[in-house]
Amino acid sequence: MTSVTSRTLKIEAVGDFAARHIKPNIRLCGQWLERAGFKPGHHVRVTPLGLGELKLQLIESSQETNDSF
């Protein structure tokens, strides 16, 4: 794998602001994702590891996806 530097992203607010139903949103995009092995059409698993920490892992085609978040 080619060396991929870390990125700093802003957590966006999405939802119904008038009703105060706001959720955090993180958007990931860029060639750096492909260099890290994440290509369009692939699926990923996001696992919360603890407060302020997430794990992003490529799912092999034979593995089951889980959209419980």
C-alpha positions as CSV (number, residue, x, y, z in Angstrom):
1,M,0.0,0.0,0.0
2,T,1.2,3.5,-0.8
3,S,1.7,5.7,2.2
4,V,-1.5,7.6,3.0
5,T,-1.3,10.5,5.3
6,S,-4.0,11.2,7.9
7,R,-6.8,13.6,7.2
8,T,-8.7,16.1,9.3
9,L,-12.4,16.2,8.6
10,K,-15.2,18.4,10.0
11,I,-18.2,16.7,11.5
12,E,-21.3,18.2,9.7
13,A,-24.7,18.7,11.1
14,V,-27.6,17.3,9.1
15,G,-31.3,17.0,9.7
16,D,-34.3,19.2,10.7
17,F,-32.8,22.2,12.3
18,A,-36.2,23.8,13.1
19,A,-37.3,20.7,15.0
20,R,-33.9,20.3,16.6
21,H,-33.5,16.8,15.1
22,I,-29.9,17.1,14.2
23,K,-27.4,14.3,13.6
24,P,-23.7,14.3,13.0
25,N,-22.4,13.4,9.5
26,I,-18.9,12.5,8.2
27,R,-18.3,12.6,4.5
28,L,-15.2,10.8,3.1
29,C,-14.1,11.3,-0.4
30,G,-10.9,11.7,-2.4
31,Q,-8.2,9.7,-4.2
32,W,-6.5,9.0,-0.9
33,L,-9.3,6.5,-0.2
34,E,-8.5,4.6,-3.3
35,R,-4.8,4.6,-2.5
36,A,-5.8,3.1,0.9
37,G,-7.7,0.3,-0.9
38,F,-11.3,1.6,-0.8
39,K,-12.7,1.8,-4.3
40,P,-16.1,2.8,-5.6
41,G,-18.6,0.0,-5.2
42,H,-16.9,-1.7,-2.3
43,H,-18.6,-2.0,1.1
44,V,-17.0,-1.0,4.4
45,R,-17.7,-1.9,8.0
46,V,-17.6,0.9,10.6
47,T,-17.0,-0.2,14.1
48,P,-17.1,2.1,17.1
49,L,-14.0,1.3,19.2
50,G,-14.6,3.7,22.0
51,L,-15.5,7.4,22.6
52,G,-14.0,9.4,19.7
53,E,-12.7,6.4,17.8
54,L,-14.0,4.4,14.8
55,K,-12.5,1.6,12.8
56,L,-13.2,1.6,9.0
57,Q,-12.6,-1.9,7.4
58,L,-13.1,-3.1,3.8
59,I,-15.6,-6.0,3.6
60,E,-14.7,-8.8,1.4
61,S,-17.5,-9.8,-1.0
62,S,-18.1,-13.1,0.8
63,Q,-18.8,-11.3,4.1
64,E,-22.2,-10.2,5.3
65,T,-23.0,-6.4,5.6
66,N,-24.7,-4.9,8.7
67,D,-26.4,-1.6,8.4
68,S,-27.5,-1.3,12.1
69,F,-26.2,2.2,12.6
